[in-house]
Amino acid sequence: MTMPENPNLRILALDTSTERESIALLEGEAVRAEIRLRSVKTHSEQLLRSIDFLMQRVGWTLADLRLIAVGNGPGSFTGIRIGVATALGMAQSLGVPFAEVSGLDVLAQQAADCGGRIGVALDAHRSQAFYAEYASGGRTMRPVGKPVLLDISALAHRVRDRHLFLIGDPEVCRAINPDAAPGSMPRNLPADLYLAAGTGRLASKRARSWRSGNSLMAEPVYIRPPDALKKKAR
């Protein structure tokens, strides 16, 4: 699907891939309303209520939406599943396009102005991190290889002494690159870990990846297989 950029395109974007749940309403690239929650509660308990609250605050109806965008991971298997299922269901019932965006892509975009190589690290727990690298040129961002799951100690060795900008979970970045100092490389960058707004902005620019129809499918970025599947394999 291709279409020109529309500054009035009304987008519902959501991300529940981590404990940082966020929901945003965008008009083009401008955020009109946003909710950010950090909670151990199951996202499903509050997601639809939060969407309804935002819609009421800005005076939009579901019929106003022209794109549903969702973060598809990596992160919590349950969180990703809840967000993607909600977005898919809404897009299909409303008959509007659906788009999914990796949280790694959203974070990399935050460092687009740096130029050069960008490393993105997200906490995968169990002393591990989800990691991906990107090549930045101007405002364009190109992935270099596929995202991986690595032990933090192995990742620290991988990035040591490289000309690299590192962005992601602050605690993970500090564990990977504890000796970061002004002017040294790798360089740790601040990050906004509430990803819904960035998800909506990237989705709006990727019209070729939008999906529509009665049998919408998603491709979540799990990287680590769910524990249930690992137990079954054993």
N, C-alpha and C positions, 0 to 999 in steps of 0.2 A: 504494500500500500504506500503510495506517495501522495503528498499534498504539501502545499506551501506552509511555512510557519505562520501561525495564527496567534497574534497577541491577545485575542479574546477567547482563545480555546480554554474552556473550563474543565479542569482536571481534578479528580479525586485521587490522591496518592497516599499509600499507607505502607508502613514497614513494621513487621512484628517478628523479625528474624532473631532479635536478641531481647534482653530484658528491657531495653530502651524502646518502648513503643512510641511511634509517632504517626500522626495523621495530618495531612495538609490539603487545603483547597487552593488551587492555583488558577490564575487567569493568565494564560501565556506563561511567562517565567515569574510573574509576580505572585507572591504568597498573599492570599486574602485572609486566611485563618489557619491556625495550626494548634494542635494539641501534642504535648510531650509528656510522657509518663515513664517513670522508672519504678517498676513494681514486680514483685515475685508472683503476683496473681496471674492466673491463666489469661492470656490475651482475649480469649473468646468471651470472658465475663464482661468486658467493657468495650470491645471494639465497635460493635454496631451502635451502642448508645453514644459513644464518642463521635462517630460519624454523624449521627442524627443531630447531636448538639451543635457541631460545627455548621452543618447545613442551615440550621435555624438561625444561628448567629449572623450569617452573611446574607440570609434571605434567599438562598438557592433552594430549588427543588431537585429531585433526582432527574427530572426531565431536562434540566439545564446542563447536565454533565455530558461531555463529549469524549472523555477518555478516562479509563480506570487504570491506574498504574500501581504496581506492587513491587516491593523488594523481595527477591527470590533467594536470598541467602548470599553467602553461607552463614550458618548460625545454628540455632536450636531447631531440631527436626520438627518438634511440635509447633513452635512459633511460626516457622516458615509455612507449614501446612495450613495453619489457621489463616494467616494473611493471604496466601495464594487462593485458598478455597473461597474466602470471602470475596476477594476481588473478581475471581472467575464467575462466581454466582451473580454478583451485581452486574458485571459486564454483559453476561448472557441474558439476564432478565430484562435489562434496559435496552439491549440491542446496540451497545456502543463498543468501540474498540477496547481491547485489553492489551496491556504492555507490562513486561516484567524486566527488572533491572537488578543487576548484582550490586550488593552493598560495597563490594570492593571497587567497582567502577565509580560509584558515587564518591567514595573517599578519595580515589585517585584524582577525580575531577577537581576536588578542593585544592589540589596541589598543582593544577595545570599551569599556572603562571611561573612556576619554578624553572621549567625547562629541564631537559636531561632525563635521567632515570628516576622513577618513583617506585618505592616499595610500600605496599599496603599490608598491614598486619592486624588481624582481628583475633581476639581471645577465643580459643577453642576449648579452654579449660583443660584439665589433666596435664598441665605444663606444656601445652601445645598451642600452636597458632595457625590460623588460616592465612596464607600468604600469596600475594600475586605481585608481579612487576609490570610496569607500564613505561613506554617511551613517550615523553611529552615534547611536543613541538608547537609553540604558540598556544592556541586554545584547543588543539587536537590532542587526543590521548589514544595510544595504541597499545593493547595488551601484548606482553612479551611472554609467550608460553601460556600454560594453563595454571589455574590456582592449585595450590598444594596444601597439604596438612603436614606440618613439621613440628618436631620437638623444639622448644624455644632455644635450647642449647645448640641444636644443629642450625637453627636460623641465625643465631648470633654469629656462628662461624661463617655462615654463608654471606653475610653482609659486611663483615669486618673489613675496614680500610677501603671500602668501595666509595666511589663518588655517587652517592645515593641519597635521595630525600625520603625519609621514613615517616609514614603517617598511619594512624589507626588508634587502637586502644592505648592510652598513655602508659598504663602500667606494663603492657606487653612491649611497647617500644622502648621503655626504659630498661626492661629486662634484656632485650635484644641488644641494645646499644647504651649501656650504662655510663659510658665515658664521654657521652656527647657534650661538646663544648662549643661556644660561639666560634664560627668559622671553620670548625672541623667537619670531617665527613666520616661516616654517614651523619646526616643532620636530622634530628627529630623535629617534626612539625606539629603544631596544634591541630586538632581535628574536632569537627562537630559530628558526634556519633548518633544524632537523631536524624535519620536519613530520608524521611518521607519527602520533604521539599526537594532535595536533590534528586530523588527518584523521579518525581514528577517532571522536573526540568529536563533530565536526560531522556525520559520517555517521550517528551514532546518533540525532541530533536531527532528521534529515531522512528519516524513514521513508517519506514520500510519494515520495521519489526512488529508493528501492531498486528493484532489478530482479531478477527471478527467471525461470527457465525454461530450456529447452534451447537457445535461440538468443539468448544474451545479447549485447548490443551496448554499445559504449563510445563516448564523444564526447570524445576528448582535446583539450586546449586547447593547440594548437600555436602559434597567432598568426603566427609566422614559418613559411612553407612550407619543407619539407625541401630541402636543397641539390640533391638528386637531381631533384626536380620542377622547380626553377628551371633546371637545366641542360637538362632535357628540353624545357622551354618555349622555350629559346633555339635 
